[in-house]
Amino acid sequence: MRKVFFHAFITSLISILVSLLICATALEAVGDSLDLFAAAMCVICPLIVAFPASAYTFNQKRQIVEAHEALEAAHRELAAMHRKFAERARLDDMTGLLNRSAFIAAVDETRSVKQRGWLIMIDADNFKQINDTFGHLAGDNALVAIAEAISAAAGNALAVGRLGGEEFGVFAAGIATEAHVLAEHIRRSVEEAYFAPDGDARIPLTVSIGVVEARSGAGFSEIMSEADQRLYEAKRRGRNTVVAESRAAA
């Protein structure tokens, strides 16, 4: 409010000076001079009219500015919350990786630009045994440990997600050799992950991996089906194995 009164005072002062100048000029034009009464009127009238009017106007303007600033702040906060919720909606609650729909969308978006890439399908080995032996909470912890190992090993991969259950996906650029090396790096990373559900003995975690090229013209479901075939082949070959195209590495 101090600023309101200050601005009202300055406006009133200007009004007084202008009133005195106009009155003095008018009186001089008719051969008279500004006397004490006329000067008093030139001061009192602006104070009675200009000061309250100015104070009211400036106060209204202040309230409008404050309301506008509050509205902008609310819009910024709402936009930030929207971005936060939108981002959370893209993530798997348990692992923090992209969920299935967000992973597929990221792959499709990348392929529309780069036209190619490599889909790496990853499935936890003997996961039912972990659940049956140590309980579902331990199984959840195993999934988190696997997800962390995959994420760490994936590095600059274009997308990393949990596709459902104990199945994960990584989409990477580069040539075939680079994709195969990345898949093997992921396999070793999971194998080296620390998982001790009973708080004492470490239980090894392993994954089977299938790698396939996301060739141009093929839809995601077709590419995923091909990657699943490689993944099943890795399971048949004893698990803890990478199968890329028709080759395997362990």
Backbone torsions as a table, in degrees:
resi	resn	phi	psi	omega
1	MET	NA	-26.0	179.4
2	ARG	-58.3	-41.0	179.3
3	LYS	-64.7	-36.1	179.0
4	VAL	-62.8	-49.0	-180.0
5	PHE	-65.5	-36.0	179.2
6	PHE	-64.1	-48.3	179.5
7	HIS	-64.3	-38.1	177.9
8	ALA	-64.4	-39.1	178.7
9	PHE	-64.8	-45.1	179.7
10	ILE	-62.5	-41.7	179.1
11	THR	-64.2	-42.7	178.7
12	SER	-64.0	-39.9	179.0
13	LEU	-62.9	-42.8	177.8
14	ILE	-64.2	-41.2	179.1
15	SER	-62.2	-39.8	178.5
16	ILE	-63.2	-46.9	-179.2
17	LEU	-62.4	-43.6	179.0
18	VAL	-64.4	-42.2	179.0
19	SER	-61.9	-43.1	177.9
20	LEU	-62.6	-42.1	-178.5
21	LEU	-65.1	-45.0	-179.1
22	ILE	-65.2	-43.9	-178.7
23	CYS	-64.2	-44.6	-179.7
24	ALA	-63.5	-40.9	179.9
25	THR	-64.7	-43.9	-179.4
26	ALA	-65.3	-42.9	179.4
27	LEU	-65.7	-39.3	179.4
28	GLU	-65.3	-33.4	-179.0
29	ALA	-67.1	-26.7	179.9
30	VAL	-102.2	12.0	176.1
31	GLY	81.4	22.1	178.4
32	ASP	-117.8	177.3	-179.2
33	SER	-131.5	161.2	-177.5
34	LEU	-75.1	113.6	178.8
35	ASP	-96.8	-178.1	-175.2
36	LEU	-64.4	-40.7	-178.9
37	PHE	-64.5	-46.1	179.6
38	ALA	-62.7	-41.6	178.8
39	ALA	-63.3	-39.6	179.4
40	ALA	-63.5	-41.7	178.2
41	MET	-63.5	-36.2	179.0
42	CYS	-68.4	-20.7	178.7
43	VAL	-93.3	-45.6	-174.4
44	ILE	-68.0	-44.3	-176.9
45	CYS	-60.4	-50.0	176.9
46	PRO	-60.4	-36.2	179.3
47	LEU	-64.7	-40.5	-179.2
48	ILE	-70.2	-37.1	-174.9
49	VAL	-97.0	-53.5	-171.0
50	ALA	-68.5	-42.2	-175.1
51	PHE	-64.5	-51.7	178.7
52	PRO	-62.4	-41.5	-179.7
53	ALA	-63.3	-42.6	179.9
54	SER	-66.8	-43.6	179.7
55	ALA	-60.5	-43.9	179.5
56	TYR	-63.3	-45.3	-178.6
57	THR	-62.6	-47.3	-178.9
58	PHE	-66.7	-34.9	178.2
59	ASN	-66.9	-40.5	176.7
60	GLN	-62.9	-42.1	178.8
61	LYS	-63.6	-40.8	179.2
62	ARG	-62.4	-43.8	-180.0
63	GLN	-64.1	-39.1	178.1
64	ILE	-64.3	-43.5	179.5
65	VAL	-63.2	-44.7	-179.8
66	GLU	-64.4	-40.7	178.3
67	ALA	-64.8	-39.8	178.4
68	HIS	-64.6	-42.7	179.1
69	GLU	-64.9	-41.4	178.5
70	ALA	-63.7	-38.7	179.1
71	LEU	-66.4	-41.7	178.0
72	GLU	-63.8	-41.5	178.1
73	ALA	-62.3	-41.3	177.9
74	ALA	-64.2	-39.7	178.0
75	HIS	-64.0	-41.7	178.9
76	ARG	-64.2	-42.0	179.6
77	GLU	-65.7	-40.8	179.0
78	LEU	-65.1	-39.9	178.5
79	ALA	-65.2	-40.3	178.7
80	ALA	-64.1	-42.8	177.8
81	MET	-64.4	-38.8	178.8
82	HIS	-62.9	-44.5	178.7
83	ARG	-63.0	-40.0	-179.3
84	LYS	-64.3	-46.8	-179.7
85	PHE	-67.8	-36.9	178.3
86	ALA	-63.6	-40.2	178.7
87	GLU	-67.3	-42.9	179.5
88	ARG	-63.7	-33.3	-179.9
89	ALA	-67.6	-19.0	-179.4
90	ARG	-89.1	-10.3	-171.8
91	LEU	-106.7	149.6	172.8
92	ASP	-75.2	128.3	-174.0
93	ASP	-60.9	-36.9	-174.2
94	MET	-78.4	-46.6	-171.3
95	THR	-100.6	-20.4	-177.0
96	GLY	81.5	-0.6	175.5
97	LEU	-81.3	171.2	174.3
98	LEU	-59.3	141.0	174.0
99	ASN	-78.5	178.0	-172.8
100	ARG	-58.5	-50.9	-176.4
101	SER	-64.9	-39.9	179.7
102	ALA	-68.1	-36.6	178.6
103	PHE	-64.8	-46.5	179.5
104	ILE	-61.5	-42.5	179.2
105	ALA	-62.4	-40.6	179.6
106	ALA	-65.4	-39.5	178.1
107	VAL	-65.3	-47.2	-179.6
108	ASP	-62.0	-40.5	179.7
109	GLU	-65.0	-42.0	180.0
110	THR	-66.8	-42.0	-178.2
111	ARG	-66.4	-28.9	179.3
112	SER	-67.5	-20.0	179.9
113	VAL	-102.0	-49.5	-173.7
114	LYS	-89.3	-17.8	176.0
115	GLN	69.6	-4.6	-179.8
116	ARG	-160.1	171.6	178.9
117	GLY	165.6	-173.3	-177.6
118	TRP	-130.6	127.9	177.7
119	LEU	-96.2	123.5	-180.0
120	ILE	-112.2	111.5	179.4
121	MET	-97.4	133.5	-173.0
122	ILE	-129.3	130.8	179.4
123	ASP	-133.1	131.7	-179.2
124	ALA	-66.3	136.6	179.3
125	ASP	-84.5	142.2	173.3
126	ASN	51.9	38.0	-175.0
127	PHE	-70.5	-35.7	178.6
128	LYS	-60.9	-35.4	179.1
129	GLN	-64.1	-37.7	178.1
130	ILE	-64.5	-45.5	178.8
131	ASN	-61.5	-46.0	-176.8
132	ASP	-67.3	-33.8	-175.6
133	THR	-85.2	-43.6	-172.0
134	PHE	-112.8	-8.2	179.9
135	GLY	100.0	163.2	-175.1
136	HIS	-71.0	-28.4	176.8
137	LEU	-64.0	-42.6	176.0
138	ALA	-63.8	-36.4	177.0
139	GLY	-62.6	-41.0	176.3
140	ASP	-62.1	-42.7	178.8
141	ASN	-63.6	-34.8	177.4
142	ALA	-65.5	-41.5	178.1
143	LEU	-62.3	-40.7	178.7
144	VAL	-63.9	-43.4	179.0
145	ALA	-62.5	-41.3	178.2
146	ILE	-64.9	-44.0	179.8
147	ALA	-61.0	-42.5	179.1
148	GLU	-64.2	-40.5	179.2
149	ALA	-65.8	-42.1	179.1
150	ILE	-63.9	-46.6	-178.3
151	SER	-61.3	-42.2	-179.8
152	ALA	-65.7	-40.2	-177.9
153	ALA	-76.7	-27.6	-175.2
154	ALA	-67.5	-27.1	176.6
155	GLY	58.6	-117.0	-176.6
156	ASN	-93.7	27.5	177.0
157	ALA	-58.2	151.6	-175.3
158	LEU	-72.3	-28.3	178.8
159	ALA	-159.5	141.2	177.4
160	VAL	-135.2	125.8	-176.6
161	GLY	-149.6	164.5	171.8
162	ARG	-101.0	121.9	-173.5
163	LEU	-91.6	-8.2	179.8
164	GLY	136.9	142.6	179.1
165	GLY	56.9	-125.0	179.1
166	GLU	-106.0	24.9	-178.2
167	GLU	-108.2	135.0	-178.2
168	PHE	-127.5	162.0	178.5
169	GLY	-137.2	144.6	174.3
170	VAL	-131.0	133.4	176.6
171	PHE	-116.3	123.9	-173.7
172	ALA	-131.6	152.8	174.7
173	ALA	-92.4	-176.2	175.5
174	GLY	104.6	-174.7	-179.4
175	ILE	-89.0	172.6	-175.9
176	ALA	-57.3	-45.4	-178.3
177	THR	-58.8	-42.2	-179.9
178	GLU	-64.4	-40.2	179.0
179	ALA	-65.3	-40.3	179.6
180	HIS	-66.3	-41.5	178.4
181	VAL	-63.6	-41.6	178.9
182	LEU	-62.8	-44.2	179.5
183	ALA	-60.6	-42.5	178.6
184	GLU	-66.2	-37.0	177.7
185	HIS	-64.1	-40.2	177.3
186	ILE	-63.8	-44.0	-180.0
187	ARG	-58.5	-46.1	-179.6
188	ARG	-67.5	-37.1	-179.6
189	SER	-61.9	-42.8	177.8
190	VAL	-67.1	-40.7	-179.3
191	GLU	-60.7	-30.9	-178.3
192	GLU	-91.5	-2.8	-178.4
193	ALA	-66.0	147.6	-179.4
194	TYR	-93.4	124.7	179.1
195	PHE	-143.5	113.0	-178.6
196	ALA	-131.6	82.6	-173.9
197	PRO	-64.8	-27.0	179.4
198	ASP	-94.3	7.5	177.7
199	GLY	79.3	3.0	-177.3
200	ASP	-134.0	-76.6	-175.5
201	ALA	-76.8	134.0	178.0
202	ARG	-78.9	130.9	178.2
203	ILE	-104.3	125.3	-178.8
204	PRO	-69.6	142.5	175.0
205	LEU	-114.5	136.5	177.0
206	THR	-138.7	161.7	178.0
207	VAL	-136.5	153.1	170.8
208	SER	-105.4	143.1	-171.1
209	ILE	-133.5	136.6	172.3
210	GLY	-119.5	136.2	-177.0
211	VAL	-123.7	132.3	178.6
212	VAL	-144.5	149.4	177.8
213	GLU	-76.4	133.2	175.0
214	ALA	-84.3	76.1	-172.5
215	ARG	-67.8	152.3	-179.5
216	SER	-63.7	136.6	177.3
217	GLY	96.8	-18.1	-179.9
218	ALA	-92.2	138.9	177.3
219	GLY	-77.0	165.7	-177.0
220	PHE	-62.3	-41.9	-178.1
221	SER	-61.6	-36.6	178.8
222	GLU	-68.6	-43.5	178.9
223	ILE	-64.6	-42.0	180.0
224	MET	-64.4	-37.9	177.7
225	SER	-61.8	-41.2	178.4
226	GLU	-66.2	-40.4	178.8
227	ALA	-65.4	-37.5	177.3
228	ASP	-62.1	-37.9	178.1
229	GLN	-61.9	-42.4	176.9
230	ARG	-64.1	-38.3	-179.3
231	LEU	-64.5	-44.2	178.7
232	TYR	-64.8	-34.9	176.2
233	GLU	-63.6	-39.4	177.3
234	ALA	-62.9	-38.1	177.0
235	LYS	-63.7	-43.5	-178.6
236	ARG	-65.1	-28.0	-178.1
237	ARG	-86.1	9.9	173.1
238	GLY	111.7	4.1	179.6
239	ARG	69.1	177.2	-176.6
240	ASN	49.5	45.4	-171.9
241	THR	-141.1	149.9	174.2
242	VAL	-108.5	127.8	174.0
243	VAL	-119.0	117.6	179.5
244	ALA	-121.0	120.8	-172.9
245	GLU	57.8	-120.2	-180.0
246	SER	-107.8	13.9	-176.3
247	ARG	-111.7	156.7	178.4
248	ALA	-128.6	149.0	174.0
249	ALA	-138.2	138.4	-178.3
250	ALA	-140.0	NA	NA
